[in-house]
């Protein structure tokens, strides 16, 4: 199990510092985001390394943008041993898309293009233990459809999400939202479903 601890700023806590902690199995983390966003290679390598040291394996998609940047970071030793590229189409399993990482088509054949992409996203979001999401499309400054689908699927399946964004994710009765950082590499918001039994609020 991997435990994440989030400092809480609560104006009703009488000056006491509080933290929220939750734990997940260190099995698979899904890294996803806008297909129009190009992340810095150094950031991707650092993020992948931190998650690897926590014991996670990696789910990443076959698209461009964030998917492509993460795939490039995963090709290095020893990360590639735990990497899985989930593809919507057979042509995207080729080395020019995967950079030699293990890849497989995870959706049925002969379904419409957009449906295949959506099914691939849902396949990963349902199976991961944690989602790290870069949702904002730099061309529109809004969340992309794929990122929204990944976020909704993960939260509805009780998976915690770290959203790298300046704007707060939408409120919902099914999860908590906490401003925070991830490994001090990126800032954004933890979105943690309420039913996590290991989630506790404590005085620090």
C-alpha positions, 0 to 999 in steps of 0.5 A: 500500500502507498499512503498519501498525506495531504495538509489541510487548511481549515479555518475552523480548526482553531489554529491546528494543522490537519492532514487527510491521509488515504492509501491505495495499492501500489499496482497501476497508475494511469497517466493521461491528459490533453492530446494537445499538451506537450509536457517537459521531458524532465518533468515526465522523467521525474514523475515516472521515477517517483511513482516507480519508486513507490511501486507502481506500474504504468498505464498510458494511452496511444495518443499524442500530447500527454500520452506521447510525452509519458511514453517517451519517459517510460522507455528508459530502464527500469521503467519500461518493465512496468509499462503498458500502452493501451491502444485503440487501434492495431496500427498504434501498437507499432514501435513508431507510436509505442517507442518499443514499449509493450502495447496491446489493443484493449477494445473490440475491433471494427467499432467507430473511431471515437467510440474506440478512443473512449472505450480505451480510456474507460478500460484504463480508468477502471483498472488503475488504482490511481489517475494522474491527469493533465486535463487542460487543453492549451488550445481552448484552456478547457478540459478535453473530452478524453480527460473529462471521461477519464476523470468521471470514470475514475471517480465513479469507480472510486479511484483517487485522481490527482488533477494538474490544473489551476482551476478547482475540479467540479464539486460532487457528493461522491468525492473530496477535493484538496489543493495540494502538490504531487511529490512537489513536482506539480501542483493541483488538486487531489480528488479522493472518493469518500468511501475510502476506509483508510481516509482519515482526518487528523491533527498533525 
